Amino acid sequence: MAERINDGVTVIAGPTASGKSGLALALAERVGGVVINGDSMQVYRGVERLTDQPDRETQARVPHRLYGVLDPSESCSAGRWRALALAEIEAALAAGRAPVVVGGSGLYLQSLMEGLAPIPDIPPAVRAAVRRRHAELGNQAFHAELAARDSTAAAKIPVSDSQRMTRAAEVLEATGRSLAEWQRAPAEGPPEGLSFRIILLMPPRETLYTAIDARFDRMVAEGALDEARALAARGLAPDLPVMKALGVAELAAAARGELETIAAVTRAKTATRNYAKRQITWFKGKMVADKIFFTQYSESFKEKILSEVL
């Protein structure tokens, strides 16, 4: 019989390869819960190994939601994910199950618990026009054009960050107001009637880096290179979120013969370690957890961790 857990939503956060998914599975099994994905890349289909989504056997053990639900040609924002996550949380609670949200995308988790600035939805025609303009101009000229119209927003965006540039441009085009101005507006606030408990995994960096390297080797062995090849063959716009998933650019280059596989894997591992550093910094500065474990989750720590969170 499942143990009881306090009413509300459990959020399991931490840097990549910290063992979040393993802990979410163990907790959901123990309390009769539902695991809800809070990773910005694991929402996409066709990149199951590239994004290290739970395999079918794992997903069969307890209900898993929001994994592989969007086509790579789509763009998932924090606001879109929040709406999907809240619907899954409501469904879980209605079914008498405990929602367990797990992920390392800090902005997504923050948007769920605190709400977002009230930026209106962008009409598809505006979004498409902005993307066409970016494709015509390229990063440098597009950034200069944005700076001429919205210097405040452009000053905060690196020339290399096409996703944030196009976002700023489409908001300006659709609303007549700077994205920076919208972001200064009060957030809509936490979802009514929900409480959140945050569990944060923060392993030592060397432990984390070793786990990152081992996991990437496993992902390649399980078919990540084939997924990158198939994704590249679709000719998707390079500024789509999925095209910036860790390892996609490097393994796609290897699949095209432009880079030796060993070199591609090495570069992808380095990029993943750098991403983990940024995640650690973000969680330290912006997330107040109810419980922090300074260790990587593994089966050997399962009972100790569960005894402290149940």
BALOBA-1460 file (C-alpha; in Angstrom, 3 decimals):
// residues 310
<rec num="1" residu="m" x="0.000" y="0.000" z="0.000"/>
<rec num="2" residu="a" x="1.334" y="3.456" z="-0.900"/>
<rec num="3" residu="e" x="2.493" y="5.701" z="1.890"/>
<rec num="4" residu="r" x="0.825" y="9.040" z="2.446"/>
<rec num="5" residu="i" x="2.402" y="12.327" z="1.414"/>
<rec num="6" residu="n" x="1.399" y="15.863" z="2.320"/>
<rec num="7" residu="d" x="-1.188" y="17.406" z="0.002"/>
<rec num="8" residu="g" x="0.243" y="19.539" z="-2.778"/>
<rec num="9" residu="v" x="2.925" y="19.251" z="-5.435"/>
<rec num="10" residu="t" x="6.434" y="17.938" z="-4.920"/>
<rec num="11" residu="v" x="9.058" y="19.566" z="-7.151"/>
<rec num="12" residu="i" x="12.360" y="17.728" z="-7.611"/>
<rec num="13" residu="a" x="15.010" y="20.020" z="-9.057"/>
<rec num="14" residu="g" x="18.750" y="20.061" z="-9.611"/>
<rec num="15" residu="p" x="21.421" y="20.152" z="-12.297"/>
<rec num="16" residu="t" x="21.541" y="17.661" z="-15.136"/>
<rec num="17" residu="a" x="22.698" y="14.112" z="-14.225"/>
<rec num="18" residu="s" x="22.045" y="14.660" z="-10.503"/>
<rec num="19" residu="g" x="19.628" y="11.724" z="-10.374"/>
<rec num="20" residu="k" x="16.377" y="13.706" z="-10.365"/>
<rec num="21" residu="s" x="14.453" y="11.249" z="-12.528"/>
<rec num="22" residu="g" x="15.483" y="8.315" z="-10.338"/>
<rec num="23" residu="l" x="14.318" y="10.090" z="-7.209"/>
<rec num="24" residu="a" x="11.048" y="11.150" z="-8.858"/>
<rec num="25" residu="l" x="10.363" y="7.548" z="-9.862"/>
<rec num="26" residu="a" x="11.181" y="6.202" z="-6.395"/>
<rec num="27" residu="l" x="8.994" y="8.800" z="-4.691"/>
<rec num="28" residu="a" x="6.081" y="8.360" z="-7.091"/>
<rec num="29" residu="e" x="6.190" y="4.585" z="-6.629"/>
<rec num="30" residu="r" x="6.192" y="4.951" z="-2.860"/>
<rec num="31" residu="v" x="3.281" y="7.408" z="-2.649"/>
<rec num="32" residu="g" x="1.171" y="6.401" z="-5.655"/>
<rec num="33" residu="g" x="2.160" y="9.459" z="-7.619"/>
<rec num="34" residu="v" x="2.442" y="10.774" z="-11.163"/>
<rec num="35" residu="v" x="5.782" y="11.983" z="-12.556"/>
<rec num="36" residu="i" x="5.364" y="15.225" z="-14.546"/>
<rec num="37" residu="n" x="8.238" y="16.360" z="-16.749"/>
<rec num="38" residu="g" x="9.699" y="19.798" z="-16.026"/>
<rec num="39" residu="d" x="12.594" y="19.630" z="-18.499"/>
<rec num="40" residu="s" x="12.344" y="21.981" z="-21.464"/>
<rec num="41" residu="m" x="13.821" y="19.475" z="-23.933"/>
<rec num="42" residu="q" x="12.204" y="16.248" z="-22.773"/>
<rec num="43" residu="v" x="8.830" y="17.525" z="-24.010"/>
<rec num="44" residu="y" x="9.886" y="16.715" z="-27.602"/>
<rec num="45" residu="r" x="9.422" y="13.485" z="-29.573"/>
<rec num="46" residu="g" x="12.171" y="11.818" z="-31.542"/>
<rec num="47" residu="v" x="14.930" y="12.874" z="-29.150"/>
<rec num="48" residu="e" x="14.273" y="10.374" z="-26.391"/>
<rec num="49" residu="r" x="17.902" y="9.321" z="-26.075"/>
<rec num="50" residu="l" x="19.375" y="12.729" z="-26.876"/>
<rec num="51" residu="t" x="17.431" y="14.191" z="-23.949"/>
<rec num="52" residu="d" x="17.676" y="11.049" z="-21.779"/>
<rec num="53" residu="q" x="13.937" y="10.628" z="-21.296"/>
<rec num="54" residu="p" x="12.780" y="7.771" z="-19.057"/>
<rec num="55" residu="d" x="12.548" y="4.595" z="-21.139"/>
<rec num="56" residu="r" x="9.322" y="2.647" z="-21.719"/>
<rec num="57" residu="e" x="10.004" y="0.217" z="-18.913"/>
<rec num="58" residu="t" x="10.471" y="3.063" z="-16.450"/>
<rec num="59" residu="q" x="7.386" y="4.903" z="-17.652"/>
<rec num="60" residu="a" x="5.362" y="1.712" z="-17.232"/>
<rec num="61" residu="r" x="6.160" y="1.569" z="-13.504"/>
<rec num="62" residu="v" x="4.245" y="4.759" z="-12.676"/>
<rec num="63" residu="p" x="2.357" y="7.252" z="-14.861"/>
<rec num="64" residu="h" x="4.709" y="9.705" z="-16.602"/>
<rec num="65" residu="r" x="3.347" y="12.857" z="-18.223"/>
<rec num="66" residu="l" x="4.641" y="15.520" z="-20.666"/>
<rec num="67" residu="y" x="7.475" y="13.393" z="-22.058"/>
<rec num="68" residu="g" x="7.708" y="13.453" z="-25.864"/>
<rec num="69" residu="v" x="4.389" y="15.260" z="-26.309"/>
<rec num="70" residu="l" x="5.476" y="17.876" z="-28.860"/>
<rec num="71" residu="d" x="6.949" y="17.584" z="-32.334"/>
<rec num="72" residu="p" x="10.464" y="19.049" z="-32.697"/>
<rec num="73" residu="s" x="9.054" y="21.581" z="-35.170"/>
<rec num="74" residu="e" x="7.093" y="23.192" z="-32.328"/>
<rec num="75" residu="s" x="8.342" y="25.729" z="-29.822"/>
<rec num="76" residu="c" x="7.581" y="25.182" z="-26.156"/>
<rec num="77" residu="s" x="7.808" y="28.259" z="-23.955"/>
<rec num="78" residu="a" x="7.683" y="28.430" z="-20.176"/>
<rec num="79" residu="g" x="4.119" y="29.712" z="-20.423"/>
<rec num="80" residu="r" x="2.987" y="26.896" z="-22.681"/>
<rec num="81" residu="w" x="4.631" y="24.282" z="-20.468"/>
<rec num="82" residu="r" x="3.094" y="25.836" z="-17.345"/>
<rec num="83" residu="a" x="-0.400" y="25.455" z="-18.779"/>
<rec num="84" residu="l" x="0.275" y="21.824" z="-19.688"/>
<rec num="85" residu="a" x="1.808" y="21.093" z="-16.277"/>
<rec num="86" residu="l" x="-1.060" y="22.666" z="-14.347"/>
<rec num="87" residu="a" x="-3.529" y="20.545" z="-16.324"/>
<rec num="88" residu="e" x="-1.576" y="17.384" z="-15.462"/>
<rec num="89" residu="i" x="-1.323" y="18.389" z="-11.800"/>
<rec num="90" residu="e" x="-5.077" y="18.947" z="-11.667"/>
<rec num="91" residu="a" x="-5.700" y="15.567" z="-13.322"/>
<rec num="92" residu="a" x="-3.382" y="13.790" z="-10.887"/>
<rec num="93" residu="l" x="-5.006" y="15.346" z="-7.833"/>
<rec num="94" residu="a" x="-8.480" y="14.567" z="-9.177"/>
<rec num="95" residu="a" x="-7.413" y="10.918" z="-9.525"/>
<rec num="96" residu="g" x="-6.097" y="10.852" z="-5.960"/>
<rec num="97" residu="r" x="-2.457" y="10.718" z="-7.035"/>
<rec num="98" residu="a" x="0.454" y="12.854" z="-5.814"/>
<rec num="99" residu="p" x="1.973" y="15.098" z="-8.517"/>
<rec num="100" residu="v" x="5.781" y="14.893" z="-8.664"/>
<rec num="101" residu="v" x="7.233" y="17.513" z="-11.018"/>
<rec num="102" residu="v" x="10.852" y="16.854" z="-11.977"/>
<rec num="103" residu="g" x="13.303" y="18.852" z="-14.069"/>
<rec num="104" residu="g" x="16.329" y="21.059" z="-14.280"/>
<rec num="105" residu="s" x="14.805" y="23.919" z="-16.285"/>
<rec num="106" residu="g" x="14.759" y="26.578" z="-13.593"/>
<rec num="107" residu="l" x="12.627" y="29.064" z="-15.515"/>
<rec num="108" residu="y" x="9.971" y="26.421" z="-16.147"/>
<rec num="109" residu="l" x="9.806" y="25.428" z="-12.483"/>
<rec num="110" residu="q" x="9.789" y="29.054" z="-11.390"/>
<rec num="111" residu="s" x="6.976" y="29.851" z="-13.817"/>
<rec num="112" residu="l" x="4.912" y="26.995" z="-12.386"/>
<rec num="113" residu="m" x="5.286" y="28.046" z="-8.769"/>
<rec num="114" residu="e" x="5.387" y="31.843" z="-9.079"/>
<rec num="115" residu="g" x="3.615" y="32.635" z="-12.330"/>
<rec num="116" residu="l" x="4.853" y="34.639" z="-15.307"/>
<rec num="117" residu="a" x="4.783" y="38.237" z="-16.401"/>
<rec num="118" residu="p" x="1.467" y="38.815" z="-18.203"/>
<rec num="119" residu="i" x="2.822" y="38.915" z="-21.768"/>
<rec num="120" residu="p" x="-0.037" y="38.455" z="-24.272"/>
<rec num="121" residu="d" x="0.000" y="35.514" z="-26.668"/>
<rec num="122" residu="i" x="1.843" y="36.299" z="-29.891"/>
<rec num="123" residu="p" x="-0.214" y="35.801" z="-33.084"/>
<rec num="124" residu="p" x="1.268" y="33.007" z="-35.241"/>
<rec num="125" residu="a" x="1.521" y="35.353" z="-38.226"/>
<rec num="126" residu="v" x="3.690" y="37.774" z="-36.246"/>
<rec num="127" residu="r" x="5.919" y="34.979" z="-34.964"/>
<rec num="128" residu="a" x="6.356" y="33.588" z="-38.497"/>
<rec num="129" residu="a" x="7.184" y="37.021" z="-39.920"/>
<rec num="130" residu="v" x="9.816" y="37.661" z="-37.254"/>
<rec num="131" residu="r" x="11.437" y="34.286" z="-37.881"/>
<rec num="132" residu="r" x="11.541" y="34.950" z="-41.625"/>
<rec num="133" residu="r" x="13.174" y="38.303" z="-40.973"/>
<rec num="134" residu="h" x="15.779" y="36.676" z="-38.750"/>
<rec num="135" residu="a" x="16.505" y="34.029" z="-41.394"/>
<rec num="136" residu="e" x="17.016" y="36.776" z="-43.988"/>
<rec num="137" residu="l" x="19.300" y="38.960" z="-41.876"/>
<rec num="138" residu="g" x="21.229" y="36.537" z="-39.683"/>
<rec num="139" residu="n" x="22.138" y="37.087" z="-36.042"/>
<rec num="140" residu="q" x="24.368" y="40.163" z="-36.353"/>
<rec num="141" residu="a" x="22.085" y="42.294" z="-38.528"/>
<rec num="142" residu="f" x="18.932" y="41.135" z="-36.744"/>
<rec num="143" residu="h" x="20.428" y="42.100" z="-33.375"/>
<rec num="144" residu="a" x="21.358" y="45.522" z="-34.747"/>
<rec num="145" residu="e" x="17.827" y="46.007" z="-36.044"/>
<rec num="146" residu="l" x="16.390" y="44.988" z="-32.674"/>
<rec num="147" residu="a" x="18.759" y="47.370" z="-30.874"/>
<rec num="148" residu="a" x="17.563" y="50.252" z="-33.064"/>
<rec num="149" residu="r" x="13.968" y="49.571" z="-32.052"/>
<rec num="150" residu="d" x="14.396" y="48.251" z="-28.501"/>
<rec num="151" residu="s" x="17.803" y="49.061" z="-27.087"/>
<rec num="152" residu="t" x="16.857" y="47.976" z="-23.547"/>
<rec num="153" residu="a" x="15.952" y="44.433" z="-24.522"/>
<rec num="154" residu="a" x="18.788" y="44.091" z="-27.048"/>
<rec num="155" residu="a" x="21.391" y="45.142" z="-24.482"/>
<rec num="156" residu="k" x="20.540" y="42.089" z="-22.403"/>
<rec num="157" residu="i" x="20.699" y="39.587" z="-25.262"/>
<rec num="158" residu="p" x="23.950" y="38.210" z="-26.742"/>
<rec num="159" residu="v" x="24.221" y="38.381" z="-30.530"/>
<rec num="160" residu="s" x="24.502" y="34.575" z="-30.589"/>
<rec num="161" residu="d" x="21.169" y="33.999" z="-28.795"/>
<rec num="162" residu="s" x="18.724" y="33.904" z="-31.700"/>
<rec num="163" residu="q" x="15.875" y="32.487" z="-29.608"/>
<rec num="164" residu="r" x="15.837" y="35.396" z="-27.152"/>
<rec num="165" residu="m" x="16.323" y="37.913" z="-29.970"/>
<rec num="166" residu="t" x="13.337" y="36.677" z="-31.932"/>
<rec num="167" residu="r" x="11.265" y="36.517" z="-28.740"/>
<rec num="168" residu="a" x="12.032" y="40.154" z="-27.950"/>
<rec num="169" residu="a" x="11.256" y="41.191" z="-31.517"/>
<rec num="170" residu="e" x="7.941" y="39.348" z="-31.711"/>
<rec num="171" residu="v" x="6.759" y="40.795" z="-28.385"/>
<rec num="172" residu="l" x="7.638" y="44.309" z="-29.557"/>
<rec num="173" residu="e" x="5.955" y="43.754" z="-32.904"/>
<rec num="174" residu="a" x="2.772" y="42.289" z="-31.413"/>
<rec num="175" residu="t" x="2.331" y="44.580" z="-28.415"/>
<rec num="176" residu="g" x="4.248" y="47.763" z="-29.152"/>
<rec num="177" residu="r" x="6.014" y="47.391" z="-25.805"/>
<rec num="178" residu="s" x="9.501" y="46.166" z="-24.948"/>
<rec num="179" residu="l" x="9.902" y="42.659" z="-23.587"/>
<rec num="180" residu="a" x="11.918" y="44.233" z="-20.760"/>
<rec num="181" residu="e" x="8.911" y="46.392" z="-19.867"/>
<rec num="182" residu="w" x="6.613" y="43.372" z="-19.790"/>
<rec num="183" residu="q" x="9.085" y="41.456" z="-17.634"/>
<rec num="184" residu="r" x="9.090" y="44.262" z="-15.065"/>
<rec num="185" residu="a" x="5.328" y="43.918" z="-14.652"/>
<rec num="186" residu="p" x="4.124" y="41.918" z="-11.617"/>
<rec num="187" residu="a" x="3.885" y="38.180" z="-12.249"/>
<rec num="188" residu="e" x="0.449" y="36.622" z="-12.186"/>
<rec num="189" residu="g" x="1.372" y="34.844" z="-8.964"/>
<rec num="190" residu="p" x="1.231" y="31.227" z="-7.771"/>
<rec num="191" residu="p" x="-1.602" y="29.017" z="-8.994"/>
<rec num="192" residu="e" x="-4.555" y="29.279" z="-6.651"/>
<rec num="193" residu="g" x="-5.116" y="26.372" z="-4.291"/>
<rec num="194" residu="l" x="-1.764" y="24.656" z="-4.839"/>
<rec num="195" residu="s" x="1.167" y="24.338" z="-2.464"/>
<rec num="196" residu="f" x="4.666" y="23.303" z="-3.494"/>
<rec num="197" residu="r" x="7.426" y="21.459" z="-1.709"/>
<rec num="198" residu="i" x="10.877" y="21.697" z="-3.318"/>
<rec num="199" residu="i" x="13.517" y="18.966" z="-3.080"/>
<rec num="200" residu="l" x="16.870" y="20.015" z="-4.516"/>
<rec num="201" residu="l" x="19.712" y="17.666" z="-5.480"/>
<rec num="202" residu="m" x="23.104" y="19.389" z="-5.494"/>
<rec num="203" residu="p" x="25.909" y="16.823" z="-5.841"/>
<rec num="204" residu="p" x="29.585" y="17.834" z="-5.713"/>
<rec num="205" residu="r" x="30.742" y="19.083" z="-9.115"/>
<rec num="206" residu="e" x="33.283" y="16.327" z="-9.714"/>
<rec num="207" residu="t" x="30.649" y="13.681" z="-8.954"/>
<rec num="208" residu="l" x="28.281" y="15.437" z="-11.324"/>
<rec num="209" residu="y" x="30.836" y="15.725" z="-14.129"/>
<rec num="210" residu="t" x="31.693" y="12.025" z="-13.889"/>
<rec num="211" residu="a" x="27.985" y="11.197" z="-14.114"/>
<rec num="212" residu="i" x="27.551" y="13.516" z="-17.112"/>
<rec num="213" residu="d" x="30.340" y="11.799" z="-19.042"/>
<rec num="214" residu="a" x="29.079" y="8.298" z="-18.261"/>
<rec num="215" residu="r" x="25.508" y="9.213" z="-19.136"/>
<rec num="216" residu="f" x="26.477" y="10.725" z="-22.479"/>
<rec num="217" residu="d" x="28.401" y="7.583" z="-23.417"/>
<rec num="218" residu="r" x="25.316" y="5.550" z="-22.570"/>
<rec num="219" residu="m" x="23.054" y="7.859" z="-24.590"/>
<rec num="220" residu="v" x="25.270" y="7.444" z="-27.660"/>
<rec num="221" residu="a" x="25.339" y="3.666" z="-27.204"/>
<rec num="222" residu="e" x="21.541" y="3.651" z="-27.037"/>
<rec num="223" residu="g" x="20.999" y="5.576" z="-30.270"/>
<rec num="224" residu="a" x="21.518" y="9.302" z="-29.687"/>
<rec num="225" residu="l" x="23.607" y="9.579" z="-32.872"/>
<rec num="226" residu="d" x="20.789" y="8.112" z="-34.973"/>
<rec num="227" residu="e" x="18.329" y="10.552" z="-33.414"/>
<rec num="228" residu="a" x="20.619" y="13.477" z="-34.229"/>
<rec num="229" residu="r" x="20.944" y="12.245" z="-37.822"/>
<rec num="230" residu="a" x="17.152" y="11.982" z="-38.199"/>
<rec num="231" residu="l" x="16.618" y="15.406" z="-36.644"/>
<rec num="232" residu="a" x="19.190" y="17.018" z="-38.939"/>
<rec num="233" residu="a" x="17.557" y="15.388" z="-41.961"/>
<rec num="234" residu="r" x="14.302" y="17.219" z="-41.257"/>
<rec num="235" residu="g" x="15.906" y="20.568" z="-42.054"/>
<rec num="236" residu="l" x="14.269" y="22.317" z="-39.120"/>
<rec num="237" residu="a" x="14.926" y="25.980" z="-38.379"/>
<rec num="238" residu="p" x="18.147" y="26.244" z="-36.359"/>
<rec num="239" residu="d" x="16.544" y="28.635" z="-33.854"/>
<rec num="240" residu="l" x="13.940" y="26.090" z="-32.725"/>
<rec num="241" residu="p" x="14.459" y="25.080" z="-29.078"/>
<rec num="242" residu="v" x="15.066" y="21.406" z="-29.809"/>
<rec num="243" residu="m" x="17.949" y="22.249" z="-32.118"/>
<rec num="244" residu="k" x="19.746" y="23.728" z="-29.108"/>
<rec num="245" residu="a" x="19.374" y="20.620" z="-26.957"/>
<rec num="246" residu="l" x="22.661" y="19.474" z="-25.493"/>
<rec num="247" residu="g" x="24.530" y="17.285" z="-27.965"/>
<rec num="248" residu="v" x="22.283" y="17.919" z="-30.955"/>
<rec num="249" residu="a" x="24.641" y="20.220" z="-32.878"/>
<rec num="250" residu="e" x="27.713" y="18.116" z="-32.138"/>
<rec num="251" residu="l" x="26.185" y="14.725" z="-32.945"/>
<rec num="252" residu="a" x="24.421" y="16.076" z="-36.039"/>
<rec num="253" residu="a" x="27.814" y="17.274" z="-37.306"/>
<rec num="254" residu="a" x="29.223" y="13.801" z="-36.666"/>
<rec num="255" residu="a" x="26.281" y="12.204" z="-38.464"/>
<rec num="256" residu="r" x="26.993" y="14.406" z="-41.508"/>
<rec num="257" residu="g" x="30.658" y="13.419" z="-41.447"/>
<rec num="258" residu="e" x="31.794" y="16.933" z="-40.550"/>
<rec num="259" residu="l" x="33.204" y="15.879" z="-37.188"/>
<rec num="260" residu="e" x="34.697" y="12.696" z="-35.808"/>
<rec num="261" residu="t" x="32.299" y="10.987" z="-33.410"/>
<rec num="262" residu="i" x="34.854" y="10.999" z="-30.597"/>
<rec num="263" residu="a" x="35.391" y="14.739" z="-31.014"/>
<rec num="264" residu="a" x="31.642" y="15.347" z="-31.157"/>
<rec num="265" residu="v" x="31.077" y="13.417" z="-27.946"/>
<rec num="266" residu="t" x="33.918" y="15.264" z="-26.213"/>
<rec num="267" residu="r" x="32.504" y="18.643" z="-27.201"/>
<rec num="268" residu="a" x="28.990" y="17.636" z="-26.148"/>
<rec num="269" residu="k" x="30.238" y="16.506" z="-22.750"/>
<rec num="270" residu="t" x="32.024" y="19.828" z="-22.270"/>
<rec num="271" residu="a" x="28.885" y="21.751" z="-23.244"/>
<rec num="272" residu="t" x="26.843" y="19.670" z="-20.790"/>
<rec num="273" residu="r" x="29.277" y="20.317" z="-17.952"/>
<rec num="274" residu="n" x="29.142" y="24.055" z="-18.681"/>
<rec num="275" residu="y" x="25.356" y="23.894" z="-18.659"/>
<rec num="276" residu="a" x="25.444" y="22.112" z="-15.293"/>
<rec num="277" residu="k" x="27.581" y="24.954" z="-13.903"/>
<rec num="278" residu="r" x="24.953" y="27.477" z="-14.974"/>
<rec num="279" residu="q" x="22.189" y="25.381" z="-13.448"/>
<rec num="280" residu="i" x="24.038" y="25.153" z="-10.132"/>
<rec num="281" residu="t" x="24.471" y="28.923" z="-10.091"/>
<rec num="282" residu="w" x="20.788" y="29.461" z="-10.888"/>
<rec num="283" residu="f" x="19.505" y="27.079" z="-8.220"/>
<rec num="284" residu="k" x="21.820" y="28.552" z="-5.593"/>
<rec num="285" residu="g" x="20.694" y="32.067" z="-6.333"/>
<rec num="286" residu="k" x="17.015" y="31.743" z="-7.204"/>
<rec num="287" residu="m" x="15.482" y="28.662" z="-5.613"/>
<rec num="288" residu="v" x="14.688" y="28.279" z="-1.926"/>
<rec num="289" residu="a" x="14.306" y="24.556" z="-1.339"/>
<rec num="290" residu="d" x="12.513" y="22.816" z="1.495"/>
<rec num="291" residu="k" x="15.114" y="20.071" z="1.456"/>
<rec num="292" residu="i" x="18.582" y="19.977" z="-0.135"/>
<rec num="293" residu="f" x="20.635" y="16.810" z="-0.623"/>
<rec num="294" residu="f" x="24.296" y="17.412" z="-1.380"/>
<rec num="295" residu="t" x="24.654" y="14.068" z="-3.076"/>
<rec num="296" residu="q" x="23.722" y="12.415" z="-6.330"/>
<rec num="297" residu="y" x="20.643" y="10.232" z="-6.069"/>
<rec num="298" residu="s" x="21.257" y="6.515" z="-6.507"/>
<rec num="299" residu="e" x="19.643" y="3.286" z="-5.325"/>
<rec num="300" residu="s" x="22.110" y="3.106" z="-2.449"/>
<rec num="301" residu="f" x="20.762" y="6.432" z="-1.118"/>
<rec num="302" residu="k" x="17.124" y="5.664" z="-1.912"/>
<rec num="303" residu="e" x="15.844" y="4.722" z="1.527"/>
<rec num="304" residu="k" x="17.801" y="7.460" z="3.303"/>
<rec num="305" residu="i" x="16.456" y="10.164" z="1.002"/>
<rec num="306" residu="l" x="12.898" y="8.838" z="1.005"/>
<rec num="307" residu="s" x="12.895" y="8.604" z="4.799"/>
<rec num="308" residu="e" x="13.698" y="12.317" z="4.949"/>
<rec num="309" residu="v" x="11.132" y="13.495" z="2.407"/>
<rec num="310" residu="l" x="8.119" y="11.364" z="3.296"/>
